[in-house]
């Protein structure tokens, strides 16, 4: 976990999918009057400099947010996400990319609360400094999975948990399914968003079986692949499991993922999938 630094990958296609869906979930939840709590288990830096040498090393943002930056034909559903990116940049140049904490800060209201956890000490310190003036935010130097035990259920009894593991350890799929089961036992009515990479089919099928076996229901699965199966040059796609999605999210996800696939995939490779992994 400590070896992973998201600065190398900021703004890539996986961030686009993750943050576009996150923004829609936050907009939906904030539409109701009652306060909510946003829990981010792997919060990172908050904002990433795409001109940093680490970000430039593989230039992953070029085939992610870079492909969307100058376009003006994105569906309105993507506006909360794209507006959050534009708010970090001045003029026509794309340099800074907001992570999930920054997007949540922009979309949540004064009465809402943000609980951010990050295990990397340097990143946690930078995040705490960045959020120091926002009284809605608490930042914790803590393992993401331990933060679920420490902070659930929130006192607001409504809100969203984002679990965005780096998947740089063995058995991470099993760990993710187990964490969902335990968190759901603590707080069954919360909305959960769990990001994961598309890896070998055997591992993915086992992960899906493990999630179904938890007994958790109302699990929506949204996947975007921008490269064909067997792609060996890196991650071919990614997905998000959304537990207890607000009404309308399924249809919105289909619209957004279809547009993003056409914008981000090369030569018609890959594809999208939106389905109920575990229905009601």
Order of alpha helices (4+ residues) and beta strands (2+ residues): alpha-beta-beta-alpha-alpha-alpha-beta-alpha-beta-alpha-beta-alpha-beta-alpha-beta-alpha-beta-beta-alpha-beta
